[in-house]
Amino acid sequence: MVIGINDGGALGAYQAFVNQIEQEGRDPGEIYVGGMDGQNEALELIAQGGGLHGIYRASSALILDQLGKAVADLPINILEGQPTSSLLLNYELVTPANPDRAQEILDNYASFTG
């Protein structure tokens, strides 16, 4: 099991496990790879059932429109003299059990990057 503090590191582990499965015949059912932040490549694997051999099993994704609003709204509120408050941004667990949600988040990300 590999649970990365970000998807970038977990994607490296994913590739190493894919190589091991293909070269040594390791059982994919014994492997769990997950990460955090909802990196596009990780969400693409999840949207496709966990990638090769189905071993990329989760990512905790930041929802960018919520993040963007928080980054913009808090300073605006401060400049307008409104009371400040903490903002809680939740990560959303995305798994191959809901590939449509992974694709929805990817589409959302794409709307920000054009």
NORMO-V968316 format. One record per pair of residues at least 24 apart in sequence whose C-alpha atoms are under 6 Angstrom apart, sorted by the first residue. I is the first residue (numbers start at 0). GAP is how many residues later the second one is. If there is no record, write none. Layout:
BEGIN
i = [I & I]
gap = [GAP & GAP]
END
This chain:
BEGIN
i = [0 & 0 & 0 & 1 & 2 & 2 & 2 & 3 & 4 & 5 & 5 & 5 & 6 & 6 & 6 & 9 & 30 & 32 & 33 & 33 & 34 & 35 & 36 & 36 & 42 & 45 & 45 & 46 & 46 & 46 & 48 & 49 & 56 & 57 & 57 & 58 & 58 & 59 & 59 & 59 & 60 & 60 & 61]
gap = [30 & 31 & 32 & 31 & 30 & 31 & 32 & 31 & 31 & 29 & 30 & 31 & 28 & 29 & 32 & 25 & 24 & 24 & 24 & 25 & 24 & 24 & 24 & 25 & 59 & 49 & 50 & 52 & 55 & 56 & 47 & 46 & 38 & 36 & 37 & 34 & 35 & 31 & 32 & 33 & 30 & 31 & 29]
END
